[in-house]
Amino acid sequence: MAPLITCMGEALIDFLPIVEGGRTIGFRMHPGGSLLNVAVAVARLGQPVALATKLSNDLFGSFLRSYAVAQGIATHWMVDDAAQSTLAFVAEVDGEPAFGFYGDGTADTRLTPADLPESLFAETAILHVGSISLLRGSTPTAVLAAVERLHGRALISIDPNLRPSLVRDELGYRALLDQLFRLSDLVKISAADLGWLMPGVALDAAAQALLAHGPALVVVTRGGDGVLAARPGAVLLELPAFRVTLADTVGAGDSFNAGLLTRLAELGAATRSGLEQLPATVLSEVLRFATAVAALNCTRPGADPPTRAEVEHFLRHGSMLAAPA
């Protein structure tokens, strides 16, 4: 049986603007949330994936559950809740995006350790966590409890995917991140997020400092400047970005995570020892695959990760797969 990747965290509704004549005249509903995005991307790449979260029983929660099912995500660790769904609105004001976020006391912030069944711990080969799930309600406690239980038993992956404007208790948040970094095997982090964590520190030095917390691999994504990867006692790996026609970068990091975890699972590196023993040449191929997944996501608006066929065609031919007639 192929290793199961479990994403634990938020699933929410993004309302993206409908703009006419430079004005926002309405909003269009889209499924969103970093952990849901990663799960969708993993499913499209053909790897078994589950999403552990709490979903509202309101109409938005029903929409999210139906979307997850349609994408091929296992939903048996999704817990129903009476609280409302998290909503995020994006509007254009004077040519710049403005955000409205409605997430206090919402369903995906209310996950508890008691909501996590024994089957989750028995079946999960890779656990991926991070993003705004670490900021609100009881969900951070549930995430930390799952990471602690699976530490040493499953590959633990974290992408902080920081949202500094939503951080209310910076000291507490940094302490939680520190705990998670020490328990993680794989940390993927953007250059911008690393700059917030360690302001004024050069990227390579910051990556090495993060590596010293305990992960076996730290991957820093740098947008158009490519990817940097650090492992204990190894030379830093650097890979360039693919050049594509950019629509936007929404969901690019989530798609990168999915590509990275999918290839590690397929290569039998779904354990810390497997990750540590991965030759540099193979790791470079894994990072190239993940970079291609992210690049293709950026060619279309919103978080819309590619299928496995699209990625393989792109890697073989350097071009996108033509749409069916």
GULUMVO-423841 format. One record per residue (C-alpha): x, y, z; residue in one letter; residue number from 1. Coordinates in steps of 0.5 Angstrom, whole numbers, padded with zeros to 4 digits. Example, Ala and Ser with C-alpha at 12.3 -4.5 7.8 and 13.67 -1.06 7.14 Angstrom:
<pts>
       X       Y       Z   resn   resi
    0025   -0009    0016      A      1
    0027   -0002    0014      S      2
</pts>
This chain:
<pts>
       X       Y       Z   resn   resi
    0000    0000    0000      M      1
    0003    0007   -0002      A      2
    0005    0011    0004      P      3
   -0001    0016    0007      L      4
    0000    0023    0007      I      5
   -0004    0027    0013      T      6
   -0005    0034    0012      C      7
   -0008    0037    0019      M      8
   -0010    0044    0019      G      9
   -0015    0049    0016      E     10
   -0020    0049    0011      A     11
   -0024    0055    0009      L     12
   -0027    0059    0004      I     13
   -0023    0065    0000      D     14
   -0028    0070   -0003      F     15
   -0024    0073   -0009      L     16
   -0026    0079   -0012      P     17
   -0030    0080   -0019      I     18
   -0027    0087   -0021      V     19
   -0030    0091   -0027      E     20
   -0027    0098   -0029      G     21
   -0022    0098   -0023      G     22
   -0027    0097   -0018      R     23
   -0029    0091   -0014      T     24
   -0036    0089   -0015      I     25
   -0037    0082   -0012      G     26
   -0034    0076   -0010      F     27
   -0033    0069   -0012      R     28
   -0033    0063   -0007      M     29
   -0027    0059   -0008      H     30
   -0024    0053   -0003      P     31
   -0018    0055    0001      G     32
   -0013    0054    0007      G     33
   -0006    0052    0006      S     34
   -0007    0045    0009      L     35
   -0013    0044    0004      L     36
   -0009    0046   -0002      N     37
   -0003    0042    0000      V     38
   -0008    0036    0000      A     39
   -0011    0037   -0006      V     40
   -0005    0038   -0010      A     41
   -0002    0031   -0007      V     42
   -0009    0028   -0009      A     43
   -0008    0031   -0016      R     44
   -0001    0028   -0016      L     45
   -0003    0021   -0015      G     46
   -0001    0020   -0008      Q     47
   -0006    0018   -0002      P     48
   -0008    0023    0002      V     49
   -0012    0025    0008      A     50
   -0014    0032    0011      L     51
   -0015    0032    0019      A     52
   -0019    0038    0020      T     53
   -0026    0041    0023      K     54
   -0031    0043    0018      L     55
   -0037    0047    0020      S     56
   -0044    0044    0018      N     57
   -0046    0050    0015      D     58
   -0047    0051    0007      L     59
   -0039    0053    0007      F     60
   -0037    0047    0011      G     61
   -0041    0042    0006      S     62
   -0038    0046    0000      F     63
   -0031    0044    0003      L     64
   -0033    0037    0004      R     65
   -0036    0036   -0002      S     66
   -0030    0039   -0006      Y     67
   -0025    0035   -0002      A     68
   -0029    0028   -0004      V     69
   -0029    0031   -0011      A     70
   -0021    0032   -0011      Q     71
   -0020    0025   -0008      G     72
   -0018    0027   -0001      I     73
   -0020    0022    0005      A     74
   -0025    0025    0009      T     75
   -0026    0020    0015      H     76
   -0022    0025    0020      W     77
   -0026    0031    0018      M     78
   -0030    0032    0024      V     79
   -0037    0036    0024      D     80
   -0038    0042    0028      D     81
   -0043    0047    0030      A     82
   -0039    0053    0029      A     83
   -0039    0057    0023      Q     84
   -0034    0056    0017      S     85
   -0027    0061    0017      T     86
   -0028    0066    0011      L     87
   -0023    0070    0008      A     88
   -0025    0076    0003      F     89
   -0020    0079   -0002      V     90
   -0022    0086   -0005      A     91
   -0018    0091   -0009      E     92
   -0017    0098   -0006      V     93
   -0013    0103   -0010      D     94
   -0010    0098   -0014      G     95
   -0008    0094   -0008      E     96
   -0011    0088   -0005      P     97
   -0014    0089    0002      A     98
   -0016    0083    0006      F     99
   -0022    0082    0011      G    100
   -0021    0075    0015      F    101
   -0027    0072    0019      Y    102
   -0024    0066    0023      G    103
   -0025    0067    0031      D    104
   -0028    0061    0034      G    105
   -0030    0058    0027      T    106
   -0030    0051    0026      A    107
   -0023    0049    0024      D    108
   -0020    0053    0030      T    109
   -0023    0048    0035      R    110
   -0020    0041    0033      L    111
   -0018    0038    0040      T    112
   -0013    0032    0041      P    113
   -0020    0028    0043      A    114
   -0022    0029    0036      D    115
   -0016    0025    0033      L    116
   -0017    0018    0033      P    117
   -0012    0012    0034      E    118
   -0013    0010    0026      S    119
   -0010    0017    0024      L    120
   -0004    0015    0028      F    121
   -0004    0008    0026      A    122
   -0004    0010    0018      E    123
   -0001    0016    0017      T    124
    0006    0015    0014      A    125
    0008    0023    0013      I    126
    0004    0028    0017      L    127
    0004    0035    0014      H    128
    0002    0041    0019      V    129
    0003    0049    0019      G    130
    0000    0056    0017      S    131
   -0006    0059    0021      I    132
   -0008    0053    0024      S    133
   -0002    0054    0029      L    134
   -0005    0061    0031      L    135
   -0012    0060    0033      R    136
   -0017    0057    0038      G    137
   -0015    0049    0040      S    138
   -0013    0047    0034      T    139
   -0005    0049    0035      P    140
   -0006    0044    0041      T    141
   -0008    0039    0037      A    142
   -0003    0039    0032      V    143
    0002    0039    0037      L    144
   -0001    0033    0040      A    145
   -0001    0029    0034      A    146
    0006    0031    0032      V    147
    0009    0029    0039      E    148
    0005    0022    0038      R    149
    0008    0021    0031      L    150
    0015    0024    0032      H    151
    0020    0018    0031      G    152
    0014    0014    0028      R    153
    0012    0018    0022      A    154
    0016    0023    0018      L    155
    0014    0030    0020      I    156
    0013    0036    0016      S    157
    0012    0043    0017      I    158
    0011    0049    0013      D    159
    0010    0055    0018      P    160
    0007    0059    0012      N    161
    0007    0065    0016      L    162
    0002    0071    0017      R    163
    0005    0076    0021      P    164
   -0001    0080    0021      S    165
   -0005    0075    0024      L    166
    0000    0074    0030      V    167
   -0003    0076    0037      R    168
    0002    0073    0042      D    169
    0008    0073    0038      E    170
    0012    0070    0044      L    171
    0007    0064    0045      G    172
    0007    0063    0037      Y    173
    0015    0063    0037      R    174
    0015    0058    0042      A    175
    0010    0054    0039      L    176
    0014    0054    0032      L    177
    0021    0052    0036      D    178
    0017    0046    0039      Q    179
    0015    0044    0032      L    180
    0022    0045    0029      F    181
    0025    0041    0034      R    182
    0020    0035    0033      L    183
    0020    0036    0025      S    184
    0024    0032    0020      D    185
    0023    0036    0014      L    186
    0022    0044    0015      V    187
    0020    0048    0008      K    188
    0020    0055    0009      I    189
    0020    0061    0005      S    190
    0025    0066    0005      A    191
    0020    0072    0007      A    192
    0018    0067    0013      D    193
    0025    0066    0015      L    194
    0027    0073    0015      G    195
    0021    0074    0020      W    196
    0024    0069    0024      L    197
    0031    0071    0024      M    198
    0031    0078    0021      P    199
    0038    0081    0019      G    200
    0041    0074    0018      V    201
    0043    0071    0011      A    202
    0039    0066    0008      L    203
    0044    0060    0008      D    204
    0046    0062    0015      A    205
    0039    0062    0017      A    206
    0037    0055    0014      A    207
    0043    0052    0018      Q    208
    0041    0055    0024      A    209
    0034    0052    0023      L    210
    0037    0046    0021      L    211
    0041    0046    0028      A    212
    0034    0045    0032      H    213
    0034    0038    0029      G    214
    0030    0037    0022      P    215
    0034    0033    0017      A    216
    0032    0037    0012      L    217
    0031    0045    0011      V    218
    0028    0047    0004      V    219
    0028    0055    0003      V    220
    0024    0057   -0003      T    221
    0026    0064   -0006      R    222
    0021    0065   -0011      G    223
    0024    0067   -0018      G    224
    0031    0066   -0015      D    225
    0030    0058   -0014      G    226
    0031    0053   -0008      V    227
    0036    0052   -0003      L    228
    0036    0046    0001      A    229
    0041    0045    0007      A    230
    0042    0038    0011      R    231
    0047    0036    0017      P    232
    0054    0036    0015      G    233
    0052    0037    0007      A    234
    0054    0042    0002      V    235
    0048    0047    0001      L    236
    0044    0045   -0005      L    237
    0041    0050   -0010      E    238
    0036    0049   -0016      L    239
    0034    0055   -0020      P    240
    0026    0056   -0021      A    241
    0023    0055   -0028      F    242
    0021    0061   -0032      R    243
    0014    0061   -0034      V    244
    0008    0066   -0035      T    245
    0006    0068   -0028      L    246
   -0001    0069   -0027      A    247
    0000    0069   -0019      D    248
    0003    0066   -0014      T    249
   -0003    0064   -0009      V    250
   -0002    0057   -0007      G    251
    0005    0056   -0010      A    252
    0008    0054   -0003      G    253
    0003    0049   -0002      D    254
    0004    0046   -0009      S    255
    0011    0046   -0008      F    256
    0010    0042   -0001      N    257
    0005    0037   -0004      A    258
    0011    0036   -0010      G    259
    0016    0035   -0005      L    260
    0012    0030    0000      L    261
    0009    0026   -0006      T    262
    0016    0024   -0009      R    263
    0019    0023   -0002      L    264
    0013    0018   -0001      A    265
    0014    0015   -0008      E    266
    0022    0014   -0006      L    267
    0021    0010    0000      G    268
    0023    0016    0004      A    269
    0017    0017    0009      A    270
    0022    0016    0015      T    271
    0027    0020    0018      R    272
    0032    0015    0016      S    273
    0030    0015    0009      G    274
    0030    0022    0008      L    275
    0037    0022    0011      E    276
    0040    0017    0007      Q    277
    0037    0020    0000      L    278
    0043    0021   -0004      P    279
    0044    0029   -0006      A    280
    0043    0027   -0014      T    281
    0036    0024   -0012      V    282
    0034    0030   -0007      L    283
    0036    0035   -0013      S    284
    0031    0031   -0017      E    285
    0026    0031   -0012      V    286
    0027    0039   -0011      L    287
    0026    0040   -0018      R    288
    0020    0036   -0019      F    289
    0017    0040   -0013      A    290
    0019    0046   -0016      T    291
    0016    0044   -0023      A    292
    0009    0043   -0019      V    293
    0010    0050   -0016      A    294
    0011    0053   -0023      A    295
    0005    0050   -0026      L    296
    0001    0053   -0020      N    297
    0003    0060   -0022      C    298
    0001    0059   -0029      T    299
   -0006    0060   -0027      R    300
   -0010    0064   -0022      P    301
   -0011    0062   -0015      G    302
   -0009    0056   -0012      A    303
   -0010    0051   -0018      D    304
   -0005    0045   -0017      P    305
   -0003    0041   -0023      P    306
   -0004    0034   -0025      T    307
    0001    0029   -0025      R    308
    0001    0028   -0033      A    309
    0002    0036   -0033      E    310
    0008    0036   -0029      V    311
    0011    0030   -0032      E    312
    0010    0033   -0039      H    313
    0013    0040   -0037      F    314
    0019    0036   -0034      L    315
    0020    0032   -0041      R    316
    0018    0038   -0046      H    317
    0019    0044   -0042      G    318
    0012    0046   -0044      S    319
    0005    0046   -0041      M    320
    0000    0040   -0043      L    321
   -0005    0043   -0048      A    322
   -0012    0043   -0046      A    323
   -0016    0038   -0049      P    324
   -0020    0040   -0055      A    325
</pts>
